[in-house]
Amino acid sequence: MDSSTTLQTALDAITDPFLKCTWGEARIIRKIAIEAGLCTIHLKFGYPIESQHIALIEKVKALCAPLVSLPLQVLVEGETQPHVVQNEIKRRPGIKNIIAIGSGKGGVGKSTVSANLALAMQAEGARVGLLDADIYGSSVPRILGIDRKAETKEKRFQPILAHGMPTMSIGYLVDPAEPMIWRGPMVSSALQQLLNDTDWPPLDYLIIDLPPGTGDIQLTLAQKVPVSAAIIVTTPQQVALSEAEKGLRMFQKVGVHVLGMIENMSVHSCPSCGHLSTIFGTGGGQRLAQYYEVPLLGKVPLDPEICAQADKGMPTVVANPTGSVAQLYQEMARRTMAALSLQAKDATLVFNKVKISTEALQ
């Protein structure tokens, strides 16, 4: 067995903590080249993973150094591919994947989770946008610290950068104190306008923060918007879990793949003594995820700092990027992108269109 084959076998056996499979199964090792007195190993992941580059390089070198008597060069790359969407809905140009984040009921912290998760994905090197689709209860502008109106250019909305991330919200277009007294068709039309009439830059992922429930917005999303995957946010409380189950089943019924669940407000740590309190119950998110055989992407604690930071327009991931909660979001971002990378790719964007001429057959 030559050195390349030995290295390939050893590296293929590594189990990836985010992909939940081996590097061989995920085809991570793209090239092993031994030439000019140097061994070069090229790793290619199906999602951005910038924060892990150094650790991965050290891990590979530690494993391979005893197997080859040459200097090692390890190259790590992450590339996002477009994945299949429900019912072959036509894609929006420039947006590779749309991820919808929903919940069965309000008050579970879905918008805070959406903003932090999107920013955590961006911190990994992904090109991420955030669309606030909660027309009646828009809270993303406050969470991101945006207090100005979106501009239009040639009748198209210009996204507002928030912490370096392009965003759009109905809150950027109307008076924040003005109630949206709209019927369902108007709300559905607003969602499509915010998505299609915004000059989004090229994006790997567009996160759509949905309103609670399973109403007009969700139905429009299922019928009109090409969604690669959905995530359900819940708290451990039984009432929230019952409604989260409805949201999960709704996505399944309309053919949108449920990527996983996030349990918010899972546990509270007393700032004085450190005692952990499960105020809303315990283990509910895990049980629901297991029942429907979807991953539990992560648990976010009930922490007053998260609320205070959101009220100041500084989500936790940017307010305290090295803190424990921000690190939880970083792990959830990696799990989210890794899980999506294992879904089927959209082959319609890979192959060129074939045009058959009847003249050639005559």
ZIPEDA-V349728 format. One record per helix or strand of 2 or more residues. SS is the DSSP state (H for helix, E for strand). FROM is the first residue (numbers start at 1). TO is the last residue. If there is no record, write none. Layout:
SS|FROM|TO ; SS|FROM|TO
This chain:
H|3|12 ; H|23|26 ; E|29|35 ; E|38|45 ; H|50|67 ; E|71|78 ; H|86|88 ; E|95|102 ; H|110|123 ; E|128|132 ; H|140|144 ; E|152|153 ; E|156|157 ; E|160|162 ; E|165|169 ; H|170|172 ; H|184|196 ; E|203|209 ; H|216|224 ; E|229|234 ; H|238|253 ; E|258|263 ; E|268|269 ; E|276|277 ; H|284|291 ; E|295|299 ; H|304|311 ; H|316|319 ; H|324|341 ; H|347|349 ; H|358|361
